[in-house]
Amino acid sequence: MKLIRRRKNVAASDPYNTLANPIAASVLTSEQYMKAVATFISFESDSLLEVRFRALFEKPRFRNVFNSEAVRIEDFADKKIVRARISPRRAVGIYRGIIAGNREKLALFYASRRQYERAFLLGDFVAAEAIAERLKSDCGESLWYVRSKMVLLSKQGRLDEMEKFAAECKARTTSGFIEMVFSWYLLLASDPLLHLRKVVTSTIKELAEGQQQDWSDFFSLMFIPASMVPVGRGLSCLTLVQILPVVDQACLLEALIGELDSSGEDVLDGMKLLLIDLKKLNLPSEISTIHALVQYEEEMLYRLIASYELGNYPEMFQLFSDSFSRSGPLFAPLNLLAKATASGGGWPLISPESPLGQLILILGQIYMLDSQPGKLEDDYLAQVITLNGFNSTGHLQLSLYKALPYRLPRKRRGELARYASNGSEQGTPLSSLLLVSTEPVLEYQYSSDVGVMPEHRRIKQEIRRTWKVVRRDSIEDLLSRYAELTPLKKDHLELAAAYYLASAAHDSLVKFGARALASNPNAYVALPMEEMLGHVEVSRASHIEAVIISYFYAKRIDKRKEYVLNETYEEFLLTQGAERPIALLEKLDMNDPLSVVLLRDVSALDAMDFLGCFEDSNDLRSERIRILDYLKDHQAIDPEAHGQEVDEIVGQVVIDAGATEFNESKIDVNSAAIKRKLMEDVTSLLKLYKSFSTEKEEKVIRVGMDDTEQDSIQALVVGDRNTTLLRLLNLIRDAFVNDEKYGLDKNLSTEIRHGFFSNLIRSRLEDRRLITEIDDSGKYKRNEYWLQANSLLHEEILKEIDEHLSWFSASFNALVSKAEEWMKVTSEVNEFPNRVFRYPLYMSEFSQFHPIASKANAEEFLDFCISRLWVETEASLVAMRELLNVEFKQEVGLLFDELLERITEAKKNAAMLELMTAIVQVRRDIQEDITTVSEWFKRNEGAFNSDRYMVDILDISVECFARVRGMALDVDIKACETETSLKLEGQQVKAFIVVLVNLFENCCRKSGFGGETKVRVFEHGNNSSWSLRICNDLSPSRLAECTPEYVRALDLRMRSTKSLELMRTEGGTGLSKVFNQLRLISDRFNVELSVVGRSFEVEITYEKNCTSS
């Protein structure tokens, strides 16, 4: 026993000697051995740690303590890791020992990975899968293998196999961390960008906010490409890399150290040595040293660049193919290949459908500026996420920002260039220039002989060489010549913008940029938008170009800068002496693209609404339609776009008019808009939810007081499935309740609480001067009206009366505040017990969502959740109406009763009939107002969901026309004389009103009388068969044109199968539009045209029991 005790002491005092001594180590239990390892790693001197670690790592028992040796999924993250007292220096020493101890394995992994990556990039997924399986057999399983397998199955469309493989992998691990990693791999293999943004990034952010920066950085390092991380990842996650198998450790360490070095962090010498160790292991088989690899790649890049500069694109494609088949550069030349294809120089010797071909294709489309850059960037980033972890992905990521030079801040672009330079592939001269240059577009110099280059490149070189010393007009002449010759207009935009920016010619830059944007909205990716908007904002420029720059920045870059657009737009109108945009119509040159953009795009409803020069929304909408018509008349807007926007505005007016005419219910949530807004998030989270095992996630923690009868237990859930489901439910509930545009609380706030309710309830009191306001000191002001009206009474009586009126004001306002509190929403029942609209999540309810979430798709799940929320809301509405009609009415009545008693007692024998009458009358009337308010608390299911009388529909149509066109139309409506008034089905009402508005417009346009046109409408028939005749007088000239032949031709054109297409492409006639809109409502509608006397007549007929052919 003494001998054993002495050995324990040795282990505690000198763990290295104990672990190194075979006899001493053999008598240690597993727990004692692990403790000795931990003590050694934490306390061994810095100078000896790495050497001694390497020696111990040769011993199988010591080696197997570490997760690096795991070769089966069952063993991933199975061993404890040591983090206490492990500085970055010590961690690097340990990793160098692990890497050195697995040198042969890692060399085999890197060699096979190179073969795998080439097969994958060329789209040979069968060969790539065979290589991955062979690598698994040779090196064991790894996270790299699992992820690669899922991506390959996804690329081949073998989705069932992919999900089955993922499920099998998750079933084999007991680690929650590893299971979550597999779930994320599955998501990213199916839709990389969506799930990275919606699931992975949000979780990483939550970890950081929860003070878990090390884990946040670790997950970020594992899943997010460097170019997509706004802030560099720190060293806090370094020790967590121990969790992974050795091949995954090597991949992450190479990425992390490269990032740290590129961000300007002080990198330890040991880290640089570790990076060199990994690069040596990653050398191609035919190249023996890093120096030889650099020389080979530099030579190959030089030849590729020379071929590009000379315009010899076929030779460049062949060189790339040859180098790609060996060990040449993979991603550094991508931009050259893409620009060559975009310039019409052919296509490289690879399939456009392969991952590498897709990268070149996307970059080429960016250079051509003929597709939406935002979507192209997303498509490229999706590829980057899929290829994350490949060799030289730094250059892959940098290639996007070479094509989008102003997309990232200059500092961040330089960091990516440095990160790429730390990889295993040499970069182009432009990549190197990005490290040091502030103006790479201007400072880059071709390496080939200028005399043999294409002419547009000779001019470009001349501009770069002389821009600092030559007059501006000379450079602008060269830029104009370059614009004519270059096959890529984007190159011209970037060069000219860089010149103006470097020359501090900001006003010229803004004017140049505005014209470029007006000609091609996609040009914003080639322009320094940040600098241009900054100049507009600082200089307070108010010319039309400043407005255009502000518009495109707010719409394409950052919506938060809309205030610059609004202010600049308003200032521009003032400088033009225009009170409103319509005043510009005769001043603007419609052949100038700037004028077209100003009217078509900038002068939209939201920007014009900011001006504050319109009487109401109808005036605003009418102005917009006049602008749209002006654009159409000048062929400056696509006819289909014109028609769509006009119809949309008319639809808004129809809804407003219908709500005014029919609707008392004010409670509404725009469920359709919320569904659109949440669809991506719910799709992603639901897919994540379904990826988790049902057996492993059953833990639930209850928080709150037990109340089995009421089942009012708030729930906090833990575990992957439960956590994900809770996030889903909270996401949907919060949007339904709190969304600032579409949610319930916004509706309650704007429609009721902050306006209508208090205004209506106080209005009669204010009219009869029974309520006063609060002064600056917080006290109620004297009620001067009643004091003056009864000035003959004794001062003491007046003082007491005034005090009672002040008391009443305070008491009444308190009741209003109490009622407004009822009208608020909450999910915290205990914190806000008086609120009626409550949305807690109860345990009994939570469990009911699991079966739905397991089977439903995103739309079905959203529909289910929103319908449940509406059930809760309907119950709250019932409770709210009851509170108003019972409790609030009663309390208001008692308050008036007490006021009457107080006034009666205070006035003594004085009559004060006017005051007493006012109190009694308001007491009676306010009860009716409360009833009106209570009716607001019903769900607004649309003004047109129920059947409506035709006479009401006609009245609304006339009102809508007046609102849209800003003029009253003289319409004489002759109602049906039968006992049964005509009705239209609810779902047809809104569309039918739009038809009538368009028909009234046609009357005005075609009558020859314009706004003075007189219109008559006649109803006839019953609800199963009826007609509506719309007649308008014709001027003599129009009547002469409307011959029988003209009417027959008009009728044929209206009924033509091509009329709908003509309406879209050419604007069509108003009657074609009316006919097609009616037929879309129901094929039971028909239209007949005729001229009777001096009137043009359109007869709309409806046969309920017949289908018209």
N, C-alpha and C positions, 0 to 999 in steps of 0.2 A: 504493500500500500504506500510505503514511503517513496518507493521508486516511481510509482505512478504519479504521486503528488508532486514530486520534483519535476517530472516531465510536464505536468500542467503548468507549473511556474515558469518553466523554460518557454513553453508555448506563449504564455502571457507576456514574458519579458523580451523574448527574441523569436518572434513568429517565423522569420525567414529560416533560421537554423532548424527550427522544428519542422517546417514544411519541407525543407531540403533534405532532412535526415530521413531515410526510408523507414528506419526502425521507429523513430519518434513519431513520425506521421502515421504509421500504421496502427498505433494504439489509440489514436484519437477517434472518437465517435464522429458521425456525420455533422452533428451540431457543433462539436468542438473544432472539427476541421474547418468548417465554414467560418466560425468565429476567428480562428487563427488567420484565415485568408483576409477577412475583413480588417483585422488589426494590422496585418502586413500592408495592405493597400492604403490604409488611412495613415499609418504612422511611420512607414519606412522612409528613410531620408530621401530627399529629392534627387540627390546625386547618385544614389544606388538603386532607386526604384526600377528604372527601365531595365538595367542590366540583370538585376536579380529576378525581375518578373519574367524576362525571356528565358532565364534558366529554369525557373519553376514551371513555365508553360510547356516545357518538354515532358513533364510528368503527367501521365493520363489523368490521375485523380485531380490534380490541380486544374488541368485544362477543362475537365468536365464540370467544374464549378460554374463556368461562364456560359451565358446564352449563345455566345458566338459559335459554339460547337453543335448547336441543334441542327439536325438534318431531317427531322420529321415535324409535321404541323403540331402533333401532340406535345412536342417539347418546346415549342416557341414560347418565349417569355415565361418559362417555367421556373427559372432560377432567380433567386433574389439578386438584386444589384446593390453595389456599395456606392453611396453618394456622399456620405459624411466625410468632411475634411478632404474632399477630392477637388483640388484646384484644377483649372484648365491645363496647367503644365503637367500635373500628375496624370490627368486623364489621357493626355496625348501620349505620354510614355506608355501607359497601359495599352492604348490602341496600337501603337507601333509594335509592341510585343505580340499582340494578337495577330496583326497583319503579317508580321515576320513568321509567326508560327503556322500560318496558313498560306504561305507563299505559293506553293504548288497548286493548291486548290483555287486560289484567286487567279493565278495565271491562266489556268484552264477555263475558269469562269469568264474572264475578260476576252479570251480568244473566241470562245463559243458565243459570247454576247455580240461580238463584232459580226460574226456570221449571221446571227439571228437578226440583228438590226438591218443589215443589208437586204436580207430576204424580205423582211417586213416592209421596209421602205419601198421596195420594188413591187409590193403587192403580192408576193409569193407566200401566202399565209400557210399553205400546206408545208412548204419547206421550213418556214419559221417555226411551225409547231413541232416538227420533227426535231429541230435543233433544241428547242426548249425541253422536250421530253428527254433527249439524250443528256442535256445538261443536268436535269434533275437526277438522272441515273448516276452521273459521274460525281456530282457535287452535293446531292441531297436536295430536299425541298427548301424553299426560301420564299420570302414575301415577293421577291422579284419574279419567281416562277409562278406563283399564284396569280399575281396581277397580269403577267404576260399571257397566261393561259386564258384568263377571262377576256382580255382585249382581243386575242386571236379568235376566240369563239364568237365574240360580238361582230368582228369584222367579216366573218364568214356567214353571218346571219343565223348561226346555230344558237339561238337565244335560249331555247329550252335546255340545251346542254350546258350553257353558261350558268343558268340559274341552278341547275342540278349540281354542277361542280361547286358553285359557291355554297350551296346548302351542305354538301358533303364536307367541305373544308371547315365550315363553322361547327359542324357536329363533332369534328375531331379535336377541337380545342376546348380547354376549360378556362381559358383566359378571356375575360370580358374585353380587354384591350384588343386582343388579336381578332376576336369576333367582330368588333366594330370596324377594324381595319378592313376585314374581308367584305363587310357590308358596304363600306365606302368604295372599295375596289369595284364591286358589282355596279353601284350607281354610276361611277365615273366611266365604266366600260360601256354603259348604255347611252348616257347623254352627258359628256364630260363637263361642258361649261355650265349647263343648268344646275347640275348637282353640286359642282364645286362652289358656285355662288350661293345656292340656296341652303345647302346642308353643311358642307365642310367649312366654308368660310364663317358662317354664323356660329358654328360650334367653337371654332378657334377664337372668335371674338368673345364669346361667352367665357371661355377659359381665361383669357387675358383680363376681362373685367372682374372675374372671380379671384384675382391675384394668383393665378396659376400660369405665370408667364413662361415657365420652363416647358410645361406641357403644350401650351399654345404654340410656342416656337417649334417644338418637336413635331407636332402634327402638321404645322405649316411647312416645315422642311420636307416631310414625307410626301405631301400631296400638292403643294402649290408651287408652280414654277417661279423662279426668281423674279421674272419680269412682271408678275402679277402681284407681288408683295410691295405695298407702298413704302414700308419701312423695313430695313434689313433685319435679319434674324440674328439674335445675339448668342453668346456662348452659354447661356443658362441651360440650354437643352443638350449640351455636349455629353454630360454623363448619362443621359437617358438613352443614347445610342447603344449602350450596353445591352439593352433589352433584346436586340435583334440578332439573327444569324449573321455570320461573318460577311457573307457577300453583300447583305443589306447594309451592314455597318460600313463597309468600304465605299459603297455608292453614296451614302449620306454624308460620310466624312469628307469625301472629295467635294461634294456640293457645298457643304457648310464652310469649309476652309476657303474655297474659292470665293464664296459670297463675302466672307469677312474681309478678305484681302481687297476685294473690289470696292467695298464700302468705305475704305480708309481706316478700318480698325487696325490697331496694332496687333499683328499676328506673331505669335511666338515662333522662335526658330524651330522648335519641335514640330509645330504645325506645318511649316514650310517643308521640313524633312519628310513628314508624313505624306504630304501631297506629292513630293518627288517619289517616295516609295510606291505610291499608288499609280503614278504615271508610268513608272518603269514596268510595273506588272501589266499595264494596259497597252504596252507596245505591240504593234502588229508583229506577227511571227517572222516576217521577212526583214524586219528592221531591228537592229540590236541596241541602239541607244536613242535617248531623247533628242540629242543633237542631230542624229541622222534623220529622224522623223521630221524635225523642224526644217532641215534642208530640203528634204523631198517635197514637203507640202509647200514651202515657199517657192520652189521651182515650178511646181504644178500650178499654183495660183498665178505666178507671173505669166505663164503661158496662156492660161485661161483669160486673164485680164487683157493681155495683148490682143488675143483673138477678138475679144469683145470691143476693145477700143478701135480696132481696125474695121469693125463691122463684118468680120468673118465668122458669122454665127454658126454655120455647120461645123466648122473646125472646132469651135468652142464646145459645141454639144458632144462631139466625138471625144475630145480631151476629157470632158467631165465623165463620160461613160467609162473611158479607160481607167481614170483615176478612181472612180467609184468602185469598179470591180476589184481594185487592189486595196490600197489603204489610204487613198487620197482624201482630200477634204470632202466632208459630207454636206455641211450646211453653210459654210462661209460664202460660197459662190452663188447662193440661191437668188440673190437680188439681180445678179448679172444675167442669170438664166431667165428670170422672170421679165426683165426689161427687154431682153432679146426677143422673147415670144410676143410681148406686148407691142413691140416695134414691127411686127410682121416678119420676123426673121426665122420662122419655122418653129419646130418643137423638139425638145431633147429626146434622146433615144430611150425613153421610158414611157410607161403607160400613164395617160392623164388621170386614170382612175386610181392609180396607186397612191399611197400616202405622200410619197415624195412628189408625184405629179400634182396632187391636190395643193400642196404648199406652193409650188411654182405657179399654178393656175390662179390661186387666190392673190398672190403678190402681183401677178400680171394684171389682174382686174383692178387692183388698187392703182397701179401705174396708169391704166387707161382712163380712170375717172368716169367709167360709164355704169358703175353699180354703186349701191349704197355703201359707203366706206364703213359705217358702223356695223353692218351685217358681215362684211368681209373680215373686219377685225375679229368679230366674234367667231367666225368660221375658222380663222387662223388660230386663235387662242384655243379652240376646241382641239385642234391638231396638236398644239403645243402641250396641252394637258395630257393627251394620249401618249405623246412621245417623251414626256418628262422622265428623266433618268437615262435617256439614251446618251451615247457619247456626243460631246460637243453641242449639247442643247443650248448652251450659252449663245452660240452663233445662230441657232434656230430662232431663239427669242429675239436676239438683236436684229435679225433680218426684218422683222415686222416694223421696227422703229427706224430702220434705215428707209423703209418705204413710207413711213409716216413721221417725218423728221420733227414735226412740231407737236406730236402727240404727248411726249413726255417732257418734263423739265430738263434743262440742259444737264444739270448735275446727275439726275437719275439716268439719263442716257449714257453719260460717261461711265457710271457705275456698271451698267450692263455691258458696255464695251470692255471694261476691265475684267468683269466676270468671264466674258467670253474668251479673253486672252489667257485666262488661267486654266482653260480647259485643255483637252488633248488634241486640239486642232488649231492651226494657224489662221489668222484672220486676214482680211483684205486690207489694203492701205486705208480705205475709208474707215474700217473698224479701228485701226490704229489712230487715225486722225480724230475720231470721236473722243479719244482719251484726253486730248490736249487742246483741241480747237474750239473756239467759240462760234466760228462761222465755217463749218466744214464744207458747206455747199460752194462757198466762194474760194476757199483755200485749197480744195482738192485739185491736184494737178495730174493730168494724164501722163503716163510713163512712156507712151509710144511716140514715134516721130509724128509731129503735127502734120507734116506735109503729106502723109499717106493716109490720114484719117478722113472719115466722111466730113463734108463741109460743115454740117451743123455742129460737130464736135470741135472743129477748128475755131469756129466763132465762139463757142463756149469757152474754149481755152483762152482765146484772146480777151474775153470779158474778165475771166479770173485773173489774168496776168496784168491787166491795165486798169481795173476799176478804181484803184486808189489814186491814180495820177492823171486820168483822162476826164475831160469835162462830162457833165451828166448827159447833155444832149447826144454826145457821141456814143456813150454807153447805151442810152435808150435806143439809138439807131441800131446798134448791134443786137440789142435784145429783141427789137422788132424783126430783124432778119432771122434771128435764132427761132423766134416763134413761128415764122413761116416755114422753116426747114425741118425743125425737130419733129420726129414721128410721135413723140410723147409730149402733149401739152403740159402735163404735170411738171416735167423738167423745166419748162420755160417759166411756169408760175413760181416754182421754188427758187430758181436763179434770180428772177426779177425781184421777188420779195426779199430774198437775202441781201440783194444789192441795196434796196431802199432802206432796209433795216440797219445794215452796217453803215450806211451813209447818214443815218439819223434823219432821213427824209420821211418822217412819219405821216405827214399829210398826204404826200404822194403815195405812200404805201397804202393808206386807207382807201384812197380813190382807185388805185390799181386793184386792190383786193375786192372792193365792192363790185367793180365791173366784172371781175373774174367770177364772183359768186352769182351775180345776176345772169351770167351766161351759162354757168354750170354750178348748181348748188353743191355738188360733190367736191368742188375745188377747195372747200374749207380745210381739207387734210393737207393741202400743199401750201397753206398760208399760215403766218404767225398770228393766229386769231387772238391769243392772249395779249400780245403787244399792241395789236390794232385796237382792241377794245379798251385797253389801258389808256391809249392816246385819246380816244374819243371821250372817255370819262374824265380824264385830267384836263384836257383842253376845252371841254364842254362844246365840242364841235356840233353843229346843228345842220350841216348840209345833208343832202339826200344820201351821199355815200356813207356818212356816219350812221344814218338810220339803218341802212342795209347791213352794215357790219354788226350793229347792235342786234338786229333781228336774227341773223344767222348764228351769232354767238349764243343768244338765249335759246334758240331752237335746237342747235346741234351740239353745243358744248356744255352749257351750264344754265339751267332754267332759273337759277337764283339771281342771275343778272338781268332778269326781265325789267327791273326798275330802270336800268340804263336805257333799254329800248323805249320804255314808256316816256321817260324824260326827254330823250333825244327826238322822238317822234313829235311830242308836243311842241318842243322848241322849233323844230323844222316847220310845222304848220304856222307858228307865230311869225317866223321870218318870211314866210310866203304870204302873209296877210290873210290867211285862211282861218276862219273860225272853226271849220269842220272839214273833213277830207273831201267831201263832195265839191267844195269850192276849188279844188285843185284840178278838176277834170279838164277844164279848158286851158289850163296853164301847162300841163305836162305833155311831153312829146311821146306819144304811144309807140313810136318806132325805137325809143330808147329802152333797153332792157331794165334799166334802173327804175323807170317810171312804172313799167309793168309789175315788177316785184313789189314796189311800194303800194300799188293798188291791190294787186292780186293776193299778196302774201302778208305784207305788214298791216294793211288796213283791214284786218280781220276783227271780229266782234270783241275779242278780249283786249286788244290794243286800243281800239276806238273807245271802248267803255271807260278806259283810264282817263280819257280827255275831259269827261265831265260836262260836255257841251250838249248832251242829248236830254230831252225832256223825260223820257222813260225808255224801257226796253224796246217798245214798239218803234219809237223814233230811231233807235240804234239799229234795229234789224232792218228797218226800211232803208236806212242809209247804206247798209251793206248790200242789199239787193240792188239798189241803184248803181252801186259801184260794179257789182257783178254783171249787170246788164250792159253797162258801158264797156266793160272788158270784152263781153261777148260781141257787141256791135263792132268792136275794133279787132276782132279775131285774136285777142290777146289771152284767151283762156280756152281750155279744152271744153267743148260743148257738154260732154258728159260730166266733167267736174262742175261746170256752171249749174247744170240741172240738179246734181246731187246736193250741192250746198243750198241752192234755193229751196229745194224740197225739205231739206233738214230745217232751215229757218222757218218755213211755213209750218212744219210739224211742231216746232217749239211754240209758235204762236197759237196753233190749234190747241195744244195742251193747255197753255195759259188761259185761252178764252174758254175752253171747256171747263177748266177748274173754277173759273170765276162764275160760269153760268150754272154748273151742276153741283159742284163738290163742296161739301162741308167738312169731310174727313181730312185731317191734315197729317196724319202719321204715315210716313213713308220711309222705306229703306230701299235704295237702288240695288236690289239683289243682283241684277245682271251685271252692273258695273263692278260690284264687289267680287263676283265670281271671276270676271275677266282679270281683275287686279291680283287675285290670289291663286289663279290657276297654276302658275309655274311653281310657286312655293308648295302648294298642296300636292301637286303631282310628285315633286321631289321627296317631300316628307312621307307621303303615303308609300312610295316605293321603298324608302328606308324602313318604314314600319314593317312592311311585308317581308323584308329581308331578314328580320330577327327571328330567332327560334322561339316558339311559343312555350316550350317546356322550361326555359331558363329564366323567364322574366315574370315572376309572380309576386315580387315584393311590393307592398304598399304600406306607406306610413300615414296614419291618420293624424290630423292636426285639428285641434278645436275641442269643444265640449261635446260629449256624447249625448244624443237625444234620439233614442230609437223610435219614438213615436213620430217625431217630426222629420226624422232623417236629415237633419241639417248639419251634417259633418263636412267641414271643408277638407279637401284632400290634397295632399302633396305626394306625388308618386315618384318612385325611383325605379331604375331598370330601363333597358333599352326600349322595349316595346311601350311600356307605360310612359316613359319620358317623351318619346316621340309622339304618342297619341295625345299627351297633355299639351305639347307644343302645337299640334294641329288644332286642337279644340280652342286653345287660347288665341291662336292666330285668327281663326274664323270668328270667334266671339268678339275679339277686340275690333276687328274690322266692321262687323255688323253693328256694334254699339258705338264705337268711337271714331270710325273713319271720318276725317275732317271734311270730305266732300260728300260721301254717300251714306254715312252711318246714321243710326237712330238719334244719337245725342245731338248731332248737327241739326237734324230736323226738329227735334224738340226745342233746341236753343233758338234757332233763327225763326222758326215758324210760330213758336208759342211763347217760350219763357222770356226771351229778350225782345219783347215788342208787343205782339198781338194780345197776349193774355193781360199783362198789366195795363196796356193802353185801353183795351176794351173795358176792363173792370173799373178802371179809374175815370173813364171818359165822362160818365154821367155825373160823378162827383165833381169833376173839374168844370163841367158845363154849368153846374149849379153852385160852384164855388164853395163846396163843403169840405175841400181838402186843400192844404197848403204845402209849400215846399220847405225844405230844410235850408237854413242859412249856413254861412261859412263856419260858424261856431258849433254846428251840429244841432242847433235848436230849431224848432218849427217857427216860421215867420208868422207875424200877426196876420189875421184874416181881415185885411183892410176893407174888403167889400162889405162884409156884414157889419163891421164897426161903423162904416160910413152910412150904410142903409139904416142903421138904428142909432144914429148919433145923438138923438134926443134923449135916449135913456141915460140913466145914472151911470157914471164912469165905473163904479164897482160892479154893476150888473154886466156891462160890456166886457170888463176884464175877465169876469168869471165865464161868460159865454165864450170868449176867445180861448180861454184855457181848456174848456171842454172840447172845442173844435180842434185844438192842437192835440189833445188826448185822443180824439177820434182819428185824426190823421195818422198818429203814431200807431194806434191799435189796428187801424185798417191796413196800413202798410205792413205791419207785422203778420197779419193774416195772409196778405198777398205773398210775402216772403215764405211763409209756411207752405202755402200751396205750390210755390215755385220749387221748393225743396222736394215736395212729392214728385214733381215732374222730372227730376234728375235720375241718372242711371248710376248703378254701382254693381260691382262684383264682390264687394266687401260688405256683407250684410250686417255684421256686428258693428262695423265702423260707422255706417250710415243707415241706422234702423228706420228712418222716416221716409226714405226714398222708395217709391213704388216700383220703379223699373229696375228689378234686381236680376242679376245674371251670375249667381254663384255656380260652382260645379260641385255637385254632391256625389258621394261615393256610389250610391245606388245607381245614379245616372252614368257615371264614368264607365262602369263595367258593361253597360248596354252598347257602348260605341265599338267595342272590340269586334263583334261579329260583322258589323257594317264595314269597318276599316279593313278587315281581312279580305272582303270580297269585292267591295265597290271600287270603281275607278274614281279619278279625282272629281269629275263633274257630279257623279252620283253621290259621293261623300259630301261635297259642298251642298248639293240640293238637300240631302238629309239633314245636315247640321243647320242650315238656314231655315228649313221648315220647322225644326225643333225650336229654334230661337224665335220664330214667329209665334209658335204656340205659347211660349213663355210671355212674349210681348202682348199677345191678345189677352192673356189672363191679367197682365198689368193694366191694360187699357180698360178692362171691365172694372178693376179695382179703382182706377183713377176716376172713371165716370161716377162711380158710387161715392167716392170721397167728396167730389165736387157737389154732386146733387144732394147729398145728405149732410155730411159734416161741415163742408165749407158754407153751404147755404144756411145751415142752422146757425153757425157762428157769426156769419155776416148779419143775419136777421137779429140775433141777440145783441150784436154791437149797435145796430141802429136803434133797437128798443132802449138800450141803456142811454144812448145819446139823447133820444127823445125825453127820457125821464130827467136827465141832467139839465137839459135846456129848459124843460117845463118848470123845474124847481128853481133854476137860476133866474129866469125872466120874471118870476113872481107874477104880478098882475098884468104885465105888459103883453100885448097881443103877439107881436112878432110873427104875423100870419105868413109872410113870404118865406121866412126861414123854416117854419114848421111844415109848411106845404112842400117846400123843396125836399126836406128830409123824408117825409112820407112818400112822395112820388119817386124819389131815387131808390128808397127801400124796395118799392114794388118793382120798379124797372130793372134793378140790378139782379133780381132773382131770375128774370128772363135772360139776362146776359150770362149768368152762370150756366143756365141750361144750354145756351148757345156754345159756350166754351166746352162744356162736357161733350157735345157732339163732335168737337174737333178730335177727341181722343178715340177715333176709329181709324182703322187701317184704310188708307187711300189706295184703293185697288184700281185706280184709273178712272178718269171722268167718262170713259167711253167703253166700259166693260159691260154695261147693261144697254138694252134696247132704248132708242131715243126717237122722239117724234120728229118727223121730217121738217116741220115748221121751225123747231128749235135748231135743227142742224143748219137750215138755211140762214137763220139769224146769226148763228156763230160764224158761218162761212162769210157772210157780209162783213162781220166785225173783223175777222181774220184778214180779209182783203184790205180793209182800211188800215189795220195795224202794219201789215207787210208793205203796202204801197204808199202809205202816208197820205192817203186821200179817201174821202168818203164817196162810195159809189151809190148812185140813185137806183135802188132795186125795189121794185114793187112786187110783193109776194102774194099770190092768190092761193090761199089754202084750199085744200080739198073740201068739197061741199058735202061729202058723204058723212054718215054718222060716225064711222070709224076713221080716225085720223091715221095717216100713213106713219109707219114706224120702220126703222132700220135696225138690223141686228147689231149688237154692241161691238163685236169684233170688226165690223165693217165701217163704223162711224168715222174714225179718224181718217182713214184712207179716202172715204167719200168726201169729207170736208176738203181735203187737199185737191181732189178732182174739181170740186166746185170753185175753189179759189183760182185754180188754173183756168177754168172755164170763164170766170169773170174777167180774168186778165186778158184772155183771148178776145172777149167782147170789146174791151177798151182798145186793144191793139189793132183790131181789124175793122172796127166800125167806121173809122174816119172821124169820130168825134172825140177820141181820147178820153180824158177824165170826165167829160160832159156826157158820156154815153148813158142813155137810159135803158135799164134792163128790166124785163118783166119775167116772172117765174110763175108757172101754172102747175099745180098738183092735179093728178087725176088717177082714179082707181082705188084699189084696196090693197091690203097687205100681201096678198098672194099674186097680184098682177097690177102694176102701176106704171105711170109715166111721169116724167118731169120735163116740161118744156121751158127752155131758157131762150128768150127772144131779145134781140137788141136791134135798134134802128140803125140803118146804114146811111151814110152820107151819099149825095148824088153820085160822086165819083166811084165810091165803093160799090154802090148799087149797080152801076153800069158794068163793073168788072164781074159781078156775081151772076153770070149767065148760067143757064141750065147745064151747059157743057162744063163750065168751071166747077160747079157744085158736084157733078158726077165725077170729075177727075179728082176733086178733093176727097170725095167719099172713097174712091178706089185707093187713093194713096193712104188714107187713114186706115183702111182695112188690110192693106198689104202686109204679107208676112214679114216684109223687110222694114216695116214702119218703126218697130221697136229699135232695130239696129240703126236706122237712119236718125231716130231721135237721139241716140247716144252719140253718134259720130258727127252729125251735122246740125244738131239742135232740133230738127224736125219742125212740124207745125204744132201749134197749141192743141189742135183737135186730135192729132195723132197721139199726143201725150195723154190727153183725156181718155181716148179710146183704150189705149194700152193699160192705163192705170185701172180703169173700170174692169177690164178683162182679167187683170191680176187679182182684183178683189173677188170676182165670181164670173164664171162664164155664162151666168144667167142675165148679165147686163148686156145691153146693146145700145147703139147710138145711131140716130138717123139725122140727116142734114137736109135743110130745105131753105128756100127763100120764099116768103109769103108777103106779098105787097112790098113794103119798104123795109121789111125786117128779115134778119137772118135768124133761123131757128135751129136749135140743137135739142133733139128729144132723146132723153135717156129713158129707156124702158127696162122693166124688170119682170121676169116671169119665174115665180118661185118653183113651179112644178115642171118647168121645161128646161132643157139644156140646149143652148144655142150652139149651132155648129160653127 
